[in-house]
């Protein structure tokens, strides 16, 4: 996977755009390599990030719908996490940024990652 890039494939016949940046890569016995990727959707299509990563051959770990059977982890779920959300409040016009730490299941795979 390239260190960064843009994906601009159509989803449901609508233009869609996501930017990505690889934050950390680790070697995996089962999967060869795993990447922790920062994703920045520029549009808001249904399952956009999942579909975009699948379209470039790098589906999200655990994605049963847009992934490869070999990347399904029984009982672990989808490895997709909204680390931060930024938006303008619709009533106060205040710019808000909400953040959340990575779940433990992420930090077990990427222990050296610092946000």
C-alpha positions in Angstrom: 0.0 0.0 0.0 1.3 3.4 -0.9 2.2 5.7 2.1 -0.6 8.1 1.1 -3.0 8.8 -1.7 -6.5 9.6 -2.9 -9.2 7.3 -4.0 -11.9 8.7 -6.3 -14.1 5.8 -7.4 -17.8 6.2 -7.9 -20.1 4.7 -5.3 -23.7 4.1 -6.3 -23.1 6.1 -9.5 -22.0 9.2 -7.4 -18.6 10.8 -7.3 -16.8 9.9 -4.1 -13.4 10.9 -2.7 -11.3 9.7 0.2 -7.7 10.6 1.1 -5.5 8.2 3.1 -2.2 8.1 4.9 -0.5 5.0 6.3 0.5 5.8 10.0 2.2 2.5 10.8 2.9 -0.9 9.3 3.6 -4.1 11.2 4.6 -7.5 10.1 2.0 -10.2 10.7 2.5 -14.0 10.5 -1.1 -14.5 9.4 -1.6 -11.5 7.0 2.0 -10.7 6.0 1.6 -6.9 6.8 -1.1 -4.8 8.5 -1.4 -1.1 8.1 -2.9 1.5 10.5 -4.4 4.0 8.1 -5.7 7.5 8.6 -8.7 8.0 6.3 -10.2 11.3 5.4 -13.5 11.1 3.5 -14.2 14.2 1.4 -17.7 12.9 0.5 -20.2 10.9 2.5 -21.3 7.8 0.6 -22.7 4.7 2.3 -19.7 2.4 3.3 -17.4 4.8 1.4 -14.2 4.0 3.3 -14.8 0.3 3.3 -15.6 0.3 -0.4 -12.7 2.6 -1.3 -10.1 0.5 0.5 -11.4 -2.7 -1.0 -11.2 -1.1 -4.5 -7.5 -0.6 -4.1 -7.0 -4.2 -2.9 -6.5 -3.3 0.8 -9.8 -4.0 2.6 -10.3 -3.2 6.3 -9.4 -6.1 8.6 -12.5 -8.0 9.6 -14.8 -6.6 6.9 -17.2 -9.4 6.0 -19.0 -7.4 3.3 -16.2 -5.6 1.5 -13.2 -7.8 2.4 -11.5 -11.1 1.7 -12.5 -14.3 3.6 -8.9 -14.7 4.8 -9.1 -11.3 6.6 -12.2 -12.2 8.7 -11.4 -12.6 12.4 -14.0 -14.6 14.2 -15.6 -12.6 17.0 -13.3 -9.6 16.5 -15.5 -7.4 14.3 -14.5 -4.7 11.9 -11.2 -2.9 12.5 -12.6 0.6 11.7 -12.6 3.4 14.3 -13.6 7.0 14.2 -10.6 8.5 16.0 -11.7 12.1 15.4 -14.7 14.0 14.0 -14.6 17.6 13.1 -17.6 19.7 12.1 -19.3 23.1 12.6 -22.1 23.0 15.1 -25.4 23.7 13.1 -26.8 26.2 15.7 -23.8 27.9 17.3 -21.5 27.8 14.2 -18.7 26.7 16.6 -16.0 24.5 15.1 -15.9 21.3 17.1 -13.3 18.5 17.1 -14.1 15.3 19.0 -11.4 12.6 19.5 -11.4 9.1 20.9 -8.4 7.0 21.8 -7.8 3.8 19.8 -9.4 0.7 21.2 -7.2 -1.8 22.9 -7.6 -4.3 20.1 -5.9 -1.7 17.8 -3.1 -0.9 20.3 -2.4 -4.6 20.7 -1.5 -4.7 17.0 0.1 -1.3 16.8 1.7 -0.8 20.2 4.1 1.9 19.1 1.6 4.2 17.5 1.3 7.7 19.0 -1.5 9.9 17.7 
